Amino acid sequence: MSGWPLVVFSDSPAATKDVAGRLAALCGSGDVVLLMGDLGAGKTAFAQGFAAALGVEGPVTSPTFALVRQYRCATSAPVTTLIHADVYRTGGLGEVVELALAELVEERAIALVEWGELAAPALGDDALEVLLELPGAGRDGTGSDRTGSDRTGSDSELGERTIRITGRGRWSVRAEEVERALTLRSPEAAQ
């Protein structure tokens, strides 16, 4: 077992969505997934893959201006609701607390929070942190860049990403389980 952080490489939006779907399969009621990374790093693509794995129908877009969207999950999903938040435009931790995300996940829901490093203090100790990084972005690994600079160019267009996953709280002992889920190969991929 390699332990936290787990590092996965993605070469396309479809691969990023696949990673998200594998993580969604491990989540249950009350779980919080914090998405971190620069603008254009793939947080929304990740959210789309995560939602699809929970059976959410219809388009999933970043709730940048609405701040929070709630999606009904399939009856076969382990939860009834996916709470998708984007706290980029909040004025600080006080506004994040006012969104009541922690209370919303208590009702058979999972919270997926873009710009999660801003919301982390308001959401408790139990979270799965997902940092999406573009190659050569010069990041410090914290996911705290909010400069608004959107990378374009060959790496971004090709969809190449490094995805660093870290569990804390009740997730901290689940590294091996997460690693197994991320390394499973579908029968089609094995051919």
N, C-alpha and C positions, 0 to 999 in steps of 0.2 A: 504494500500500500504506500502510495506516495504522500498522502496527507495534503493539508491545505497550504497554499492555494492549489487548486487543480487548474491546469492550463490546457486549453483546447484551441486548435487553430481552425479557422473557418475561411474558405476560399470563395464563398458566395452568400448572398442573402438566403438562399435555400438551405445552405448548410447551417447558417446561424439559426434559422427557424427550426431546423432539426434538433439542434442542441437545446433550444428552448423547449421543444416538445418533450424531450427526454427528461428535462428537469421538472416540467409540469406534472409528469406522471408520478413523481416522487412527493409532490406537495399534497397537503390536506388542509382541512379547515383550520383557520387561524394563522396559516403560514404567510410570511412576508418575504418578498423577493425584491431586493434593492438593485436597480439597474443604474450603472454609472458609466460615464464615458463622454467624450467630447460630442459636440453637435456633429451629426453625420456618422457616428460610430456604429450605428445599427441597433439602437435601443428599441425603436419602433418595430423593426423587422423581428427582433427578439420577441417583443410583445405579441406580434401577430402569430408567430409559431407557438408561443405559450398558450394563447387563447384558442387556437385551432385544436391543440391537443386536449383541451377541456371541452371541446364541442361547441364553442361559441360560433354562432352563425352571423353572417354579415360582415361588413368591413370593420376592422379595428384600426383606429388612427390615434395618433398621439393627442391626448387631451390638453394641449398646451394652453389654450385659452379657457376651456371649461374647467381645468384642473383635475377633475375626477369624472370618470365614466364608469358605469356599472354594466356588466354584460351577464346575461343569463347563460349558464353552462348547460350542457346536455344532461339529461336525467341519469346517464351512466357515469357522469363525472363525480369525483369525491366531494365536490362542493356545489352549491347552487349558483353562486355568484363570483365573478372575477371583478375585483375592484382595480381599475387601471388609473393611476394618478401620474401627473406630471407636475412636479413642484418647482420647475425652473423659474416661473414668473411670480413665485410667492415672495413676499417682502421679508421673510425670515422665519425662524423656527415658530414664532407665535402664530403665524398664519397657517403653517403646516399643522400645528396642534388643533387649530380651529376646524380643519378638514375632518377630524375625528376618524382617521383611517384605522387606528387601533380598535376603536369600537365597532367599525364596520366589519372587520374580519372576524369578529366574535360570532357572527351570525352565518355560519356555514359558508365562509368566503375565503378567498385568497387575495392578498394585495400585491400588486405588481407596481412598483413605484419608480418612475423615471427621475433621474437626478437624485437617486436614493440617498446619497451621502448627505444631502440637505435635510432629509426627513428622518434619518437614522436615530437621532436622539429622542424623537417623539414616538418611536415605534417599539421601544424596548430592546432587550438583548437578543431575542431570537430572530435571526434573519439569515437569508442566503444572499450573499453579495455577489453580483455579477458585474465585472468590469470589462467593457468592450473597448479594445484599443486598436487604432489604425497603425500599421507599420510605420516606424520612424516619426511618430507623433511627438516624441520627446516628453512623454508624460512622466509624472513622478509616482504613478501607481495608486494615487489616492482617488482619482476620478473627480477631482475638484475644479477642473478647468471650466470656467463659465465665461470665457472671453468672447464667445460668439463667433470665433473663427471656425469656419466650416471648411475642412480639407476637401479639396477636389484633386483630380488627377488619377493616374493609373491605379494606385492601390485602392482608392475609394471606389472607382468605377468597377474594378474587378471584384470588390466585395471582400478583400482579404482583411481578416480580423484576428486578433488574439483575444480569447475570452478567458479571463481569470475568475475563478469561482472560489469563494471562501465562505465557509459556514461558521456561524457564531451562535452562542447559546445552545439550544437543543440541536441545532444543525452541526455543532462542532464535533460530535462523535459519529457523524454520518458520512465522512469523507470516502470511505471504502464503498459504501452503497452508491453514492453519487458517481464515483469513478467507474464502477461497474456499469451503471446506466449509460454513461457517456461513451463507453468503449464497446458496447454491444453493437453488432453489425446486423443489418437487415439481410435476409436471404438474397435480395437483389444486389446489394453492395458486395456480397461475398463472391459473386460470379465474375 
